[in-house]
Amino acid sequence: MTKLQELHDRCGQSPWLDNLRRDWLRDGTLARYVERGIRGVTSNPSIFQKAMTAGTAYDEQLRSLVTGGASTEDAYWTMAIDDIRSALGVLRPVFDASDGNDGFVSL
């Protein structure tokens, strides 16, 4: 049992990760955090800004959105919502096992 799992099982606390990044969704990092006991994820515009400007994980989608006429704000929300949906997929087993008490993504 990990310390995060112990925190939940023994103390009733639900540890959340305060970060959401597309590369973590793609390479399994978020899934490994969930396996270790993370029960939810939170993000905010500054976290997404940092993720979107580091590396190339968002470049292809951003290029497509802008080429298609999306505004900067619309492109941001499209990419953020895509990441949130993907993270919810990773967290779905937590949601199901907790009868809907955990397994959320907050923005």
C-alpha positions as protocol buffer text, in pm:
chain_id: "A"
residue {
  index: 1
  type: MET
  ca { x: 0 y: 0 z: 0 }
}
residue {
  index: 2
  type: THR
  ca { x: 136 y: 341 z: -95 }
}
residue {
  index: 3
  type: LYS
  ca { x: 130 y: 639 z: 140 }
}
residue {
  index: 4
  type: LEU
  ca { x: -137 y: 799 z: -78 }
}
residue {
  index: 5
  type: GLN
  ca { x: -355 y: 488 z: -58 }
}
residue {
  index: 6
  type: GLU
  ca { x: -296 y: 474 z: 315 }
}
residue {
  index: 7
  type: LEU
  ca { x: -397 y: 839 z: 348 }
}
residue {
  index: 8
  type: HIS
  ca { x: -730 y: 753 z: 189 }
}
residue {
  index: 9
  type: ASP
  ca { x: -794 y: 416 z: 351 }
}
residue {
  index: 10
  type: ARG
  ca { x: -689 y: 504 z: 705 }
}
residue {
  index: 11
  type: CYS
  ca { x: -763 y: 876 z: 722 }
}
residue {
  index: 12
  type: GLY
  ca { x: -1047 y: 922 z: 474 }
}
residue {
  index: 13
  type: GLN
  ca { x: -853 y: 1181 z: 273 }
}
residue {
  index: 14
  type: SER
  ca { x: -867 y: 1193 z: -106 }
}
residue {
  index: 15
  type: PRO
  ca { x: -532 y: 1310 z: -245 }
}
residue {
  index: 16
  type: TRP
  ca { x: -551 y: 1509 z: -565 }
}
residue {
  index: 17
  type: LEU
  ca { x: -280 y: 1601 z: -810 }
}
residue {
  index: 18
  type: ASP
  ca { x: -255 y: 1975 z: -879 }
}
residue {
  index: 19
  type: ASN
  ca { x: -135 y: 1941 z: -1237 }
}
residue {
  index: 20
  type: LEU
  ca { x: -267 y: 1825 z: -1571 }
}
residue {
  index: 21
  type: ARG
  ca { x: -47 y: 1786 z: -1876 }
}
residue {
  index: 22
  type: ARG
  ca { x: -114 y: 1623 z: -2209 }
}
residue {
  index: 23
  type: ASP
  ca { x: 223 y: 1450 z: -2215 }
}
residue {
  index: 24
  type: TRP
  ca { x: 133 y: 1284 z: -1881 }
}
residue {
  index: 25
  type: LEU
  ca { x: -190 y: 1161 z: -2035 }
}
residue {
  index: 26
  type: ARG
  ca { x: -6 y: 1020 z: -2335 }
}
residue {
  index: 27
  type: ASP
  ca { x: 290 y: 860 z: -2159 }
}
residue {
  index: 28
  type: GLY
  ca { x: 95 y: 706 z: -1871 }
}
residue {
  index: 29
  type: THR
  ca { x: 227 y: 933 z: -1596 }
}
residue {
  index: 30
  type: LEU
  ca { x: -123 y: 1027 z: -1481 }
}
residue {
  index: 31
  type: ALA
  ca { x: -227 y: 661 z: -1483 }
}
residue {
  index: 32
  type: ARG
  ca { x: 73 y: 575 z: -1264 }
}
residue {
  index: 33
  type: TYR
  ca { x: -23 y: 853 z: -1020 }
}
residue {
  index: 34
  type: VAL
  ca { x: -373 y: 704 z: -1002 }
}
residue {
  index: 35
  type: GLU
  ca { x: -229 y: 357 z: -943 }
}
residue {
  index: 36
  type: ARG
  ca { x: -30 y: 503 z: -650 }
}
residue {
  index: 37
  type: GLY
  ca { x: -343 y: 657 z: -497 }
}
residue {
  index: 38
  type: ILE
  ca { x: -425 y: 991 z: -658 }
}
residue {
  index: 39
  type: ARG
  ca { x: -805 y: 1020 z: -652 }
}
residue {
  index: 40
  type: GLY
  ca { x: -859 y: 1339 z: -853 }
}
residue {
  index: 41
  type: VAL
  ca { x: -690 y: 1614 z: -1050 }
}
residue {
  index: 42
  type: THR
  ca { x: -715 y: 1989 z: -1039 }
}
residue {
  index: 43
  type: SER
  ca { x: -589 y: 2241 z: -1287 }
}
residue {
  index: 44
  type: ASN
  ca { x: -626 y: 2608 z: -1366 }
}
residue {
  index: 45
  type: PRO
  ca { x: -545 y: 2842 z: -1655 }
}
residue {
  index: 46
  type: SER
  ca { x: -188 y: 2905 z: -1538 }
}
residue {
  index: 47
  type: ILE
  ca { x: -119 y: 2530 z: -1508 }
}
residue {
  index: 48
  type: PHE
  ca { x: -258 y: 2475 z: -1859 }
}
residue {
  index: 49
  type: GLN
  ca { x: -57 y: 2771 z: -1992 }
}
residue {
  index: 50
  type: LYS
  ca { x: 261 y: 2619 z: -1854 }
}
residue {
  index: 51
  type: ALA
  ca { x: 176 y: 2276 z: -1997 }
}
residue {
  index: 52
  type: MET
  ca { x: 76 y: 2416 z: -2337 }
}
residue {
  index: 53
  type: THR
  ca { x: 399 y: 2614 z: -2380 }
}
residue {
  index: 54
  type: ALA
  ca { x: 639 y: 2339 z: -2266 }
}
residue {
  index: 55
  type: GLY
  ca { x: 728 y: 2087 z: -2530 }
}
residue {
  index: 56
  type: THR
  ca { x: 524 y: 2001 z: -2837 }
}
residue {
  index: 57
  type: ALA
  ca { x: 228 y: 1802 z: -2704 }
}
residue {
  index: 58
  type: TYR
  ca { x: -24 y: 2071 z: -2804 }
}
residue {
  index: 59
  type: ASP
  ca { x: 139 y: 2202 z: -3123 }
}
residue {
  index: 60
  type: GLU
  ca { x: -46 y: 1988 z: -3377 }
}
residue {
  index: 61
  type: GLN
  ca { x: -390 y: 2052 z: -3230 }
}
residue {
  index: 62
  type: LEU
  ca { x: -321 y: 2423 z: -3185 }
}
residue {
  index: 63
  type: ARG
  ca { x: -204 y: 2455 z: -3543 }
}
residue {
  index: 64
  type: SER
  ca { x: -519 y: 2278 z: -3665 }
}
residue {
  index: 65
  type: LEU
  ca { x: -749 y: 2491 z: -3452 }
}
residue {
  index: 66
  type: VAL
  ca { x: -588 y: 2820 z: -3554 }
}
residue {
  index: 67
  type: THR
  ca { x: -579 y: 2720 z: -3920 }
}
residue {
  index: 68
  type: GLY
  ca { x: -948 y: 2637 z: -3890 }
}
residue {
  index: 69
  type: GLY
  ca { x: -1021 y: 2988 z: -3765 }
}
residue {
  index: 70
  type: ALA
  ca { x: -1043 y: 2932 z: -3388 }
}
residue {
  index: 71
  type: SER
  ca { x: -969 y: 3229 z: -3169 }
}
residue {
  index: 72
  type: THR
  ca { x: -695 y: 3200 z: -2908 }
}
residue {
  index: 73
  type: GLU
  ca { x: -956 y: 3164 z: -2634 }
}
residue {
  index: 74
  type: ASP
  ca { x: -1154 y: 2900 z: -2825 }
}
residue {
  index: 75
  type: ALA
  ca { x: -835 y: 2706 z: -2900 }
}
residue {
  index: 76
  type: TYR
  ca { x: -738 y: 2717 z: -2532 }
}
residue {
  index: 77
  type: TRP
  ca { x: -1075 y: 2585 z: -2416 }
}
residue {
  index: 78
  type: THR
  ca { x: -1085 y: 2313 z: -2681 }
}
residue {
  index: 79
  type: MET
  ca { x: -743 y: 2184 z: -2578 }
}
residue {
  index: 80
  type: ALA
  ca { x: -816 y: 2214 z: -2205 }
}
residue {
  index: 81
  type: ILE
  ca { x: -1147 y: 2031 z: -2238 }
}
residue {
  index: 82
  type: ASP
  ca { x: -981 y: 1757 z: -2444 }
}
residue {
  index: 83
  type: ASP
  ca { x: -726 y: 1705 z: -2166 }
}
residue {
  index: 84
  type: ILE
  ca { x: -996 y: 1705 z: -1899 }
}
residue {
  index: 85
  type: ARG
  ca { x: -1195 y: 1442 z: -2087 }
}
residue {
  index: 86
  type: SER
  ca { x: -885 y: 1227 z: -2126 }
}
residue {
  index: 87
  type: ALA
  ca { x: -802 y: 1262 z: -1756 }
}
residue {
  index: 88
  type: LEU
  ca { x: -1159 y: 1166 z: -1666 }
}
residue {
  index: 89
  type: GLY
  ca { x: -1109 y: 849 z: -1866 }
}
residue {
  index: 90
  type: VAL
  ca { x: -803 y: 765 z: -1657 }
}
residue {
  index: 91
  type: LEU
  ca { x: -991 y: 846 z: -1336 }
}
residue {
  index: 92
  type: ARG
  ca { x: -1310 y: 656 z: -1429 }
}
residue {
  index: 93
  type: PRO
  ca { x: -1215 y: 344 z: -1231 }
}
residue {
  index: 94
  type: VAL
  ca { x: -1166 y: 562 z: -921 }
}
residue {
  index: 95
  type: PHE
  ca { x: -1507 y: 722 z: -977 }
}
residue {
  index: 96
  type: ASP
  ca { x: -1674 y: 383 z: -1019 }
}
residue {
  index: 97
  type: ALA
  ca { x: -1500 y: 219 z: -721 }
}
residue {
  index: 98
  type: SER
  ca { x: -1588 y: 514 z: -494 }
}
residue {
  index: 99
  type: ASP
  ca { x: -1954 y: 526 z: -602 }
}
residue {
  index: 100
  type: GLY
  ca { x: -1892 y: 874 z: -742 }
}
residue {
  index: 101
  type: ASN
  ca { x: -1720 y: 1023 z: -439 }
}
residue {
  index: 102
  type: ASP
  ca { x: -1382 y: 1056 z: -612 }
}
residue {
  index: 103
  type: GLY
  ca { x: -1245 y: 1045 z: -966 }
}
residue {
  index: 104
  type: PHE
  ca { x: -1301 y: 1406 z: -1069 }
}
residue {
  index: 105
  type: VAL
  ca { x: -1108 y: 1672 z: -1257 }
}
residue {
  index: 106
  type: SER
  ca { x: -1151 y: 2029 z: -1139 }
}
residue {
  index: 107
  type: LEU
  ca { x: -1072 y: 2341 z: -1338 }
}
